[in-house]
Amino acid sequence: MQLNKAEQFQKAIEASSDEAIIGLLAELRETGEDYMLPTILSLLFSARSEKLKNEVVNFLVDLKNKSSVDTIIETIKQNKRSKEIHLLVSVCWQSRLDFTPHVDTFIDIMEHANYQGCLEAFTVIENMTGNLSRDQLNELKAKIKTVKADNPETKPLIEELGKLLDEL
């Protein structure tokens, strides 16, 4: 049975050292293809080095392909309870991609993630408020008021976001 390109890429990454992958990321900035993204995203939730994970974040921040948004959002949903979720959520406010249509995903992160994840989701939502219509903003305000934090540490952040939205 022949492996498809995505499976071949995943096998190659799994067999590579962190240093080799870091070198490959530089090359992929120019030549990378969509099928590679899920494997690259999975590195954030693997037992790899912090250095590699930081390089992956830097790589993801530079993505320009709009189709990457759906893959990133899907990966966030699949890993929302991971202690590493903040790494991927931070990409969403640092990149030039538009995550506005997925505001509910970030509300969900605020509700269920650890403090770091919640803080990153707060920043994503804060940065997207300028892209929201008055109706969308009002809908967002109403949703934030109903969020019940799983983690007591994140309750003040959720309350602060509510105040911030009320000022808009």
N, C-alpha and C positions, 0 to 999 in steps of 0.2 A: 504494500500500500504506500502510495506516494504522499508525503506531507505537503500541505499547501504552504504558500509563502509565510503566512502568519505563524503556522506551527513550526516551520523551519527557523524563523526568526526567534521564536520563544525558546526553542531548544538551544540555539546558539547563545542567547543571553544567559540562560540557566547554566551553561557550561563555561561562561566567561567570568574572569575576575572583575572585581569592582573597578580596578584601574583600567582594564580593557574596555569596560562599558563606558567609563567616563570619556575615554578617547573616542569611542564610537559615537557618543552623543554629539561631539563637536562635528563629526562628519554628517550625522543625520540632520543637523540644522539646515544643511543645504539639500540633502538628497533623501530625507525621510519620507515615508509614505504612510497613509492613514492606517493600514493594517498593522503597523508597528506600535501604534499608540497604546492599545490595551496592555501589551507586554511591558512597555516603558512605565505605564501607570502602576502596574502591579509591583514594580520595584519599591515603591513608597511603602508598601505594606508587607515587605519581605524582611528577612533577617539579614539585610545588607547594611553596610556602614553608613553612618550619618553623612560622611563626605559624599558618598554616592547619592544618597537621598537629596542632599542639598543641590547637587549637580542636576538631578532629575527635575527638581523644582525650577531651577534656572532655565533648563531646556523648555519646560512646559510654559513658563511665563512668556517665552518668545514665540509661541505658536501663533500663526496668523490664519490658519484654515478654519473657517466658521464651523465646518463639520466636526471639529475637535470638541466643540462645546457639548454635544450630545454624549460623546464617549466619556468626557470628564464627569458630566452630571451622573451618568449611569454608574461610574466607578465610585463617586461620592455616595450614592444611594446604597450600593453594595457594601460599602465599608464604613457607614456612618457611625458605627459603634467602636471603631478602631481608635486606639490611642494616637495613631499617626494621622488621623483624618485632617488635623489642622494643616498639615503640609500641603495637601491637595486643595483644601478650601482657600488657603492663602494665594494659590495660583490664580484663583478667580477674581480677586481684586487687583492683583499685580499685572495681569495680562491685559491686552487690548481687546480681548474677545468680549462679546456682550452676553452676559449671563442673566440679564433682566427677566426673560421669560421663565426663568427657573427660580424665582424668588421663594416659592414654597419649599424648595429643597433646602434653602439656607435657613428658613424658619424652623424646619424640621431638625437641622443640625443644632440650632440654638436650643431647641427643646431637649435633645437627647445626647449631645456630645459632652465631652469633658470641657474644662474651662478654656483651654487653648483653642479647641474646635469652635466653641461658642464665640470667643473673641474674634476669630477669623471670619465667622459667618456674620457677626455684627458689622465688621468692616466692609464685607461684600455688600450687605444691604444698605449700609450708610452711603457707599459709593454709587449705588444704582438709583438712589432716590431722584436724582436729576433727570433720569431717563423715564420716569414714571408719569403717567397722566394724573390729573387730580383724582379721577375715579380709582385708579390703581393705587394711588397713595392712600386714599381713604380706606380701601379694602385692606391694604397692608396694615394700617393703624388698627383696624378692627381685629385682624388676625393676631397681631402681637399682643393685644390685650387678653387673648384667650390662651396664650402659650403657658403651659405649666412645666417648669423646668424639672427634669429628672434629677438634676444635680443641684443641691442648694447653693453651691459656689456660683452658679451661672444666673441665679435669680436677679441679682443686681444689674447684670448686663442686659437682661431682657427688659427690666424696668427702665433702664437708661435709654434703650432703643425706643421704647414707647414714648418717653419724654421728648427725645430728639425728633421723632416723627410728628408729635403734636405741635412742635415749633415750626414745622414746614407749612 
